[in-house]
Amino acid sequence: MTTPSATSHRVWKLGAEIDTDVLAPGHAMKHGIDKIATYCLESVRPEFASQVRPGDVIVAGPNFGIGSSREQAAAVLVKLGVAAVIAPSFSGLYFRNAFNVGLLLLTCAQAERIADGEAISFDARRGELVSAQGEHLACEPIPDFLLEMVEAGGLLNQLKRRLAKESTRG
């Protein structure tokens, strides 16, 4: 995945305080990530898991990812191909888990101005989002080390690449 995005992304609009139980419901946690993903957001957007397409984005209200520390709540969105989650604020644990599994989060104070189904583009390095109407909304820029983690597909993949490079030098 390339984090600067000149391409258009379809928006799935959610409300505030989407918790980890909504993203990865407790009843599904006995399964692997493929199965858990089929239940993602079932209580607020029942059609989400079956209709989301790679490259789509979630735009939500404040406090996205509150609740438990389950990593699967971020991993299901990666599994479903979500390009980014855009919200005014995120739970600290969710923020860390998301980048660790390669999910891009963009903090945008004006995220709630974006409409469901709208096509948007964004540039994570510059901290900018462009709405379908051409409106530019500022996002907090993402530090390079986090963007590199997302581009690698998460922390473990990033570490594996680094180790592979080091072993070829030796």
PyMOL commands that set and color helices and strands:
alter all, ss='L'
color gray80, all
select helices_A, chain A and resi 20-23+26-28+33-37+48-51+72-79+92-100+111-113+144-152+155-169
alter helices_A, ss='H'
color red, helices_A
select strands_A, chain A and resi 4-13+57-59+84-87+105-107+119-123+128-130+136-138
alter strands_A, ss='S'
color yellow, strands_A
deselect
rebuild
show_as cartoon
